Amino acid sequence: MPVSYTHLDVYKRQDVIYRLKDEIRKPIAAYHVSGEYAAIEIMAERGILDRANAHMESWAALRRSGATIIITYAAEKAIEWISDYEY
């Protein structure tokens, strides 16, 4: 049986993800779009915020809203950041 999921843009649609998670019993994917990724990267380059923490905070918000899959341009660094995170 193939896995199906719903693709939604991230921050503007967290309320939709939250409602969908109870209505459909399938994985929901959220796409951390390039503009949101770029905003974090630019602010990190300027020293305004911590790159890893900002991305992980974005992903945590998506998980809280109900996304079971997160698609992000920061995927290459995700395992490193998550492994290094102190809980």
DRENDREN-646905 format. One record per atom (N, C-alpha, C): residue in one letter; atom name; x, y, z. Coordinates in steps of 0.2 Angstrom, whole numbers, always signed. Atoms other than C-alpha are relative to their C-alpha. Layout:
ATOM, type, atom, x, y, z
ATOM, a, CA, X, Y, Z
...
//
This chain:
ATOM, type, atom, x, y, z
ATOM, m, N, +4, -6, +0
ATOM, m, CA, +0, +0, +0
ATOM, m, C, +4, +6, +0
ATOM, p, N, -4, -6, +0
ATOM, p, CA, +8, +17, -5
ATOM, p, C, -2, +5, +5
ATOM, v, N, +1, -5, -6
ATOM, v, CA, +11, +30, +8
ATOM, v, C, -3, +7, -4
ATOM, s, N, +2, -7, +2
ATOM, s, CA, +1, +46, +4
ATOM, s, C, +0, +5, +5
ATOM, y, N, -1, -6, -4
ATOM, y, CA, +3, +63, +11
ATOM, y, C, -3, +6, -3
ATOM, t, N, +2, -6, +2
ATOM, t, CA, -3, +80, +10
ATOM, t, C, +5, +5, +1
ATOM, h, N, -5, -5, +0
ATOM, h, CA, +9, +94, +5
ATOM, h, C, -3, +7, +1
ATOM, l, N, +3, -7, -1
ATOM, l, CA, +6, +111, +13
ATOM, l, C, +6, +5, +2
ATOM, d, N, -5, -5, -1
ATOM, d, CA, +16, +127, +14
ATOM, d, C, +0, +1, +8
ATOM, v, N, -1, +1, -7
ATOM, v, CA, +22, +129, +32
ATOM, v, C, -4, +5, +4
ATOM, y, N, +3, -4, -5
ATOM, y, CA, +18, +144, +43
ATOM, y, C, -7, +2, -1
ATOM, k, N, +7, -2, +1
ATOM, k, CA, +3, +150, +35
ATOM, k, C, -5, -5, +1
ATOM, r, N, +5, +6, +0
ATOM, r, CA, -5, +133, +36
ATOM, r, C, +0, -4, +6
ATOM, q, N, -1, +5, -6
ATOM, q, CA, -1, +126, +53
ATOM, q, C, -7, -1, +2
ATOM, d, N, +7, +1, -2
ATOM, d, CA, -20, +128, +57
ATOM, d, C, -3, -6, -4
ATOM, v, N, +3, +5, +5
ATOM, v, CA, -24, +117, +42
ATOM, v, C, +3, -6, +2
ATOM, i, N, -4, +6, -2
ATOM, i, CA, -11, +104, +47
ATOM, i, C, -3, -3, +6
ATOM, y, N, +2, +2, -6
ATOM, y, CA, -18, +104, +64
ATOM, y, C, -7, -4, -1
ATOM, r, N, +7, +3, +1
ATOM, r, CA, -36, +101, +58
ATOM, r, C, +0, -7, -4
ATOM, l, N, -1, +6, +4
ATOM, l, CA, -31, +88, +45
ATOM, l, C, +2, -6, +3
ATOM, k, N, -2, +6, -3
ATOM, k, CA, -22, +77, +56
ATOM, k, C, -5, -4, +4
ATOM, d, N, +5, +4, -3
ATOM, d, CA, -38, +72, +65
ATOM, d, C, -5, -3, -5
ATOM, e, N, +5, +2, +5
ATOM, e, CA, -48, +71, +49
ATOM, e, C, +2, -5, -5
ATOM, i, N, -2, +5, +5
ATOM, i, CA, -37, +60, +38
ATOM, i, C, +5, -4, +4
ATOM, r, N, -5, +5, -4
ATOM, r, CA, -27, +45, +45
ATOM, r, C, +6, -2, -4
ATOM, k, N, -6, +1, +5
ATOM, k, CA, -12, +47, +33
ATOM, k, C, +5, +5, +2
ATOM, p, N, -6, -5, -1
ATOM, p, CA, +5, +55, +35
ATOM, p, C, -1, +7, -3
ATOM, i, N, +0, -7, +2
ATOM, i, CA, +5, +74, +33
ATOM, i, C, +7, +3, -1
ATOM, a, N, -6, -3, +1
ATOM, a, CA, +20, +82, +25
ATOM, a, C, +0, +7, +0
ATOM, a, N, -1, -7, +0
ATOM, a, CA, +25, +100, +28
ATOM, a, C, +6, +2, -4
ATOM, y, N, -6, -2, +4
ATOM, y, CA, +37, +109, +16
ATOM, y, C, +2, +6, +2
ATOM, h, N, -3, -6, -3
ATOM, h, CA, +48, +121, +24
ATOM, h, C, +3, +4, -6
ATOM, v, N, -1, -3, +7
ATOM, v, CA, +48, +133, +8
ATOM, v, C, +7, +4, +0
ATOM, s, N, -7, -3, +0
ATOM, s, CA, +64, +141, +2
ATOM, s, C, +0, +7, +3
ATOM, g, N, +0, -7, -3
ATOM, g, CA, +58, +159, +7
ATOM, g, C, +1, +0, +8
ATOM, e, N, -1, +1, -7
ATOM, e, CA, +57, +153, +25
ATOM, e, C, +7, -2, +2
ATOM, y, N, -7, +2, -1
ATOM, y, CA, +73, +144, +24
ATOM, y, C, +5, +5, -1
ATOM, a, N, -5, -6, +2
ATOM, a, CA, +82, +159, +16
ATOM, a, C, +0, +5, +6
ATOM, a, N, +1, -5, -5
ATOM, a, CA, +75, +171, +30
ATOM, a, C, +5, -3, +6
ATOM, i, N, -4, +2, -5
ATOM, i, CA, +83, +160, +43
ATOM, i, C, +8, +0, -1
ATOM, e, N, -7, +0, +2
ATOM, e, CA, +99, +158, +34
ATOM, e, C, +3, +7, +0
ATOM, i, N, -2, -7, +0
ATOM, i, CA, +101, +177, +31
ATOM, i, C, +1, +3, +7
ATOM, m, N, +0, -3, -7
ATOM, m, CA, +97, +181, +49
ATOM, m, C, +6, -4, +4
ATOM, a, N, -6, +3, -3
ATOM, a, CA, +110, +168, +55
ATOM, a, C, +7, +2, -3
ATOM, e, N, -6, -3, +3
ATOM, e, CA, +123, +175, +43
ATOM, e, C, +2, +7, +3
ATOM, r, N, +0, -7, -3
ATOM, r, CA, +120, +192, +51
ATOM, r, C, +1, +0, +8
ATOM, g, N, -1, +1, -8
ATOM, g, CA, +122, +185, +69
ATOM, g, C, -6, +2, +4
ATOM, i, N, +6, -2, -4
ATOM, i, CA, +104, +189, +73
ATOM, i, C, -3, -6, +4
ATOM, l, N, +3, +6, -4
ATOM, l, CA, +99, +171, +78
ATOM, l, C, +5, -6, -2
ATOM, d, N, -4, +6, +1
ATOM, d, CA, +107, +154, +79
ATOM, d, C, -3, -5, -5
ATOM, r, N, +2, +4, +6
ATOM, r, CA, +105, +144, +63
ATOM, r, C, -3, -7, +2
ATOM, a, N, +3, +6, -1
ATOM, a, CA, +102, +127, +70
ATOM, a, C, -6, +0, +5
ATOM, n, N, +5, -1, -4
ATOM, n, CA, +91, +132, +84
ATOM, n, C, -6, +3, -3
ATOM, a, N, +6, -3, +4
ATOM, a, CA, +80, +143, +72
ATOM, a, C, -3, -6, -4
ATOM, h, N, +3, +5, +4
ATOM, h, CA, +78, +128, +60
ATOM, h, C, -4, -5, +4
ATOM, m, N, +3, +5, -4
ATOM, m, CA, +74, +116, +74
ATOM, m, C, -6, +2, +3
ATOM, e, N, +7, -3, -3
ATOM, e, CA, +61, +128, +82
ATOM, e, C, -5, +0, -6
ATOM, s, N, +5, +0, +5
ATOM, s, CA, +53, +129, +65
ATOM, s, C, -3, -7, -1
ATOM, w, N, +3, +7, +1
ATOM, w, CA, +52, +110, +63
ATOM, w, C, -4, -3, +6
ATOM, a, N, +4, +2, -6
ATOM, a, CA, +46, +108, +81
ATOM, a, C, -7, +3, +0
ATOM, a, N, +6, -3, +1
ATOM, a, CA, +32, +120, +77
ATOM, a, C, -5, -4, -5
ATOM, l, N, +4, +4, +5
ATOM, l, CA, +27, +109, +62
ATOM, l, C, -2, -7, +3
ATOM, r, N, +1, +6, -3
ATOM, r, CA, +28, +93, +72
ATOM, r, C, -6, +1, +5
ATOM, r, N, +6, -1, -5
ATOM, r, CA, +16, +101, +86
ATOM, r, C, -6, +1, -4
ATOM, s, N, +6, -1, +4
ATOM, s, CA, +4, +106, +72
ATOM, s, C, -3, -7, -3
ATOM, g, N, +2, +6, +3
ATOM, g, CA, +3, +88, +66
ATOM, g, C, +4, -3, -6
ATOM, a, N, -3, +2, +6
ATOM, a, CA, +15, +86, +52
ATOM, a, C, +4, -6, +2
ATOM, t, N, -4, +6, -2
ATOM, t, CA, +23, +68, +52
ATOM, t, C, +6, +0, -5
ATOM, i, N, -6, +0, +4
ATOM, i, CA, +35, +72, +38
ATOM, i, C, +2, +8, -1
ATOM, i, N, -2, -6, +1
ATOM, i, CA, +45, +88, +36
ATOM, i, C, +5, +0, -6
ATOM, i, N, -4, -1, +6
ATOM, i, CA, +53, +93, +19
ATOM, i, C, +4, +6, +1
ATOM, t, N, -4, -6, -1
ATOM, t, CA, +67, +106, +21
ATOM, t, C, +6, +0, -4
ATOM, y, N, -7, -1, +4
ATOM, y, CA, +82, +113, +12
ATOM, y, C, +6, -1, +5
ATOM, a, N, -5, +1, -5
ATOM, a, CA, +91, +111, +29
ATOM, a, C, +1, -7, +2
ATOM, a, N, -1, +7, -1
ATOM, a, CA, +90, +92, +28
ATOM, a, C, +7, -3, +1
ATOM, e, N, -7, +3, -1
ATOM, e, CA, +108, +89, +26
ATOM, e, C, +3, +1, +6
ATOM, k, N, -3, -1, -6
ATOM, k, CA, +112, +97, +42
ATOM, k, C, -4, -2, +6
ATOM, a, N, +5, +2, -5
ATOM, a, CA, +97, +91, +52
ATOM, a, C, +2, -5, +5
ATOM, i, N, -3, +5, -5
ATOM, i, CA, +105, +75, +59
ATOM, i, C, +5, +2, +5
ATOM, e, N, -5, -3, -4
ATOM, e, CA, +120, +84, +65
ATOM, e, C, -3, +5, +5
ATOM, w, N, +3, -5, -5
ATOM, w, CA, +110, +98, +73
ATOM, w, C, -4, -4, +6
ATOM, i, N, +4, +3, -4
ATOM, i, CA, +98, +86, +81
ATOM, i, C, +4, -4, +5
ATOM, s, N, -5, +4, -4
ATOM, s, CA, +112, +75, +87
ATOM, s, C, +4, +4, +5
ATOM, d, N, -4, -4, -4
ATOM, d, CA, +121, +89, +95
ATOM, d, C, -4, +4, +5
ATOM, y, N, +4, -4, -4
ATOM, y, CA, +106, +97, +103
ATOM, y, C, +0, -3, +7
ATOM, e, N, +0, +2, -7
ATOM, e, CA, +106, +97, +122
ATOM, e, C, -7, +1, +3
ATOM, y, N, +7, +0, -3
ATOM, y, CA, +89, +93, +130
ATOM, y, C, +0, +2, +7
//
